[in-house]
């Protein structure tokens, strides 16, 4: 069994919500069908802001990207396939995710999962963990990306360019 990666591939400070959306857009540009982005962080950390920036990049005609707090999942069609935005905060059992279409999302879509720890062993090992933590100021966030070797290779050109040179890290 392959161990879950624990070393960060990239870390940086995000000055504000706009920078969080910008970082998400950069990662959206690397996304492929079947990708899983596990969005980690406390309440108010910026997970939904990140998801909105990601979806806006791949679905520019989408006018509204509501938080799936109550619906648990929202889907958005894109040229890359459907983007599935899950908020699993209210899930009681990991198996309840099957009712939300999680298997289809993992197979053919791009999954953004808030509160991924609620999936337990159902969370794929092949994923990118995106952690948002409090930064040095109330508006800022610390972004930490953790993934496997394949993600390290995909991220290498982007992290070398420091996300286009506009992020501080």
C-alpha positions as CSV (number, residue, x, y, z in Angstrom):
1,X,0.0,0.0,0.0
2,X,1.4,3.4,-1.0
3,X,1.7,5.8,2.0
4,X,-0.2,9.0,2.0
5,X,2.2,11.9,1.1
6,X,3.1,14.1,4.0
7,X,5.7,16.4,2.6
8,X,4.6,19.7,1.2
9,X,5.2,20.3,-2.5
10,X,4.7,24.0,-2.2
11,X,3.9,26.6,0.4
12,X,3.2,30.3,0.1
13,X,1.4,33.2,1.7
14,X,-1.8,34.5,0.0
15,X,-2.4,38.2,0.8
16,X,-6.2,38.1,0.5
17,X,-9.2,36.5,-1.0
18,X,-8.2,37.7,-4.5
19,X,-4.9,36.0,-4.1
20,X,-6.7,32.8,-2.9
21,X,-8.9,32.9,-6.0
22,X,-5.8,33.5,-8.2
23,X,-3.9,30.5,-6.7
24,X,-7.0,28.4,-7.4
25,X,-7.1,29.5,-11.0
26,X,-3.5,28.5,-11.4
27,X,-4.3,25.0,-10.1
28,X,-7.4,24.8,-12.2
29,X,-5.2,25.3,-15.3
30,X,-3.4,22.1,-14.3
31,X,-6.5,20.1,-13.6
32,X,-7.5,16.9,-15.5
33,X,-10.5,14.7,-15.4
34,X,-10.3,12.3,-12.5
35,X,-8.3,14.8,-10.3
36,X,-9.3,15.2,-6.7
37,X,-8.5,18.4,-4.7
38,X,-8.9,17.9,-1.0
39,X,-9.6,21.3,0.5
40,X,-8.5,21.5,4.1
41,X,-8.8,24.2,6.7
42,X,-10.9,25.4,9.6
43,X,-14.3,27.2,9.2
44,X,-13.6,30.5,7.4
45,X,-10.2,29.4,6.1
46,X,-11.1,30.2,2.5
47,X,-12.0,26.8,1.1
48,X,-15.1,28.0,-0.6
49,X,-13.2,31.1,-1.9
50,X,-10.6,28.8,-3.4
51,X,-13.3,26.6,-5.0
52,X,-15.0,29.7,-6.5
53,X,-11.7,30.8,-8.1
54,X,-11.1,27.3,-9.4
55,X,-14.6,27.0,-10.9
56,X,-14.4,30.6,-12.4
57,X,-11.3,29.6,-14.3
58,X,-12.8,26.5,-15.9
59,X,-16.4,27.8,-16.1
60,X,-16.1,31.5,-17.1
61,X,-19.8,31.8,-18.0
62,X,-20.9,30.6,-14.6
63,X,-22.5,33.6,-12.9
64,X,-23.1,32.1,-9.5
65,X,-21.1,29.6,-7.5
66,X,-23.0,29.0,-4.3
67,X,-21.5,27.2,-1.3
68,X,-22.8,23.6,-1.3
69,X,-23.1,23.7,2.5
70,X,-26.8,22.7,2.4
71,X,-27.0,20.8,-0.9
72,X,-23.7,19.0,-0.1
73,X,-22.7,19.0,-3.8
74,X,-22.9,21.4,-6.8
75,X,-21.8,20.4,-10.3
76,X,-20.6,22.7,-13.1
77,X,-20.1,21.6,-16.7
78,X,-16.7,22.5,-18.2
79,X,-14.7,21.6,-21.3
80,X,-12.6,19.4,-19.0
81,X,-15.7,17.5,-17.8
82,X,-18.0,18.2,-14.8
83,X,-16.5,19.9,-11.8
84,X,-18.0,18.5,-8.6
85,X,-17.8,20.8,-5.6
86,X,-18.6,18.9,-2.4
87,X,-19.0,20.3,1.1
88,X,-19.1,17.3,3.4
89,X,-19.2,19.1,6.7
90,X,-22.7,17.7,7.5
91,X,-21.9,14.1,6.4
92,X,-22.5,11.7,9.3
93,X,-21.0,8.6,7.6
94,X,-18.5,8.4,4.7
95,X,-20.8,6.0,2.9
96,X,-23.4,8.8,2.5
97,X,-21.1,10.2,-0.2
98,X,-22.2,7.5,-2.6
99,X,-25.6,9.1,-2.7
100,X,-24.0,12.3,-3.8
101,X,-22.4,10.7,-6.9
102,X,-18.9,10.6,-5.5
103,X,-17.9,7.6,-7.6
104,X,-18.9,9.3,-10.8
105,X,-17.0,12.4,-9.7
106,X,-13.8,10.5,-9.0
107,X,-14.0,8.6,-12.3
108,X,-14.8,11.3,-14.9
109,X,-15.0,14.6,-13.2
110,X,-12.8,17.0,-11.3
111,X,-13.6,17.0,-7.6
112,X,-13.2,19.8,-5.1
113,X,-13.9,18.5,-1.6
114,X,-14.3,20.6,1.4
115,X,-14.0,18.7,4.7
116,X,-12.4,15.7,2.9
117,X,-11.6,14.0,6.2
118,X,-15.3,13.1,6.4
119,X,-14.7,10.5,3.6
120,X,-12.3,8.5,5.7
121,X,-10.9,5.6,3.6
122,X,-13.1,6.6,0.6
123,X,-10.8,9.6,0.0
124,X,-8.5,8.6,-2.9
125,X,-4.8,8.4,-2.2
126,X,-4.2,10.0,-5.6
127,X,-5.1,13.6,-4.8
128,X,-3.8,17.0,-4.1
129,X,-4.3,18.2,-0.6
130,X,-4.8,22.0,-0.5
131,X,-4.6,23.4,3.0
132,X,-5.5,26.9,3.8
133,X,-4.5,28.2,7.2
134,X,-4.5,31.6,8.9
135,X,-1.8,33.9,7.6
136,X,0.1,36.8,9.3
137,X,-2.9,39.2,8.9
138,X,-6.6,38.6,9.2
139,X,-7.0,38.8,5.4
140,X,-4.1,36.5,4.5
141,X,-3.8,32.8,4.3
142,X,-1.0,30.2,4.2
143,X,-1.4,27.8,1.3
144,X,0.2,24.4,1.6
145,X,0.0,21.8,-1.3
146,X,0.7,18.2,-0.5
147,X,0.6,15.4,-3.2
148,X,2.3,12.4,-4.7
149,X,5.1,12.3,-7.2
150,X,2.8,12.8,-10.2
151,X,1.6,16.1,-8.6
152,X,5.1,17.1,-7.9
153,X,5.9,16.8,-11.5
154,X,2.8,18.6,-12.6
155,X,3.4,21.5,-10.2
156,X,7.2,21.8,-10.9
157,X,6.9,24.4,-13.6
158,X,4.3,26.4,-11.8
159,X,6.0,26.4,-8.4
160,X,9.3,27.3,-10.1
161,X,7.6,30.4,-11.5
162,X,6.1,31.1,-8.0
163,X,2.6,31.0,-9.4
164,X,3.3,33.6,-12.0
165,X,5.5,35.7,-9.7
166,X,2.6,37.4,-7.9
167,X,2.5,35.2,-4.7
168,X,4.8,35.7,-1.7
169,X,6.2,32.5,-0.3
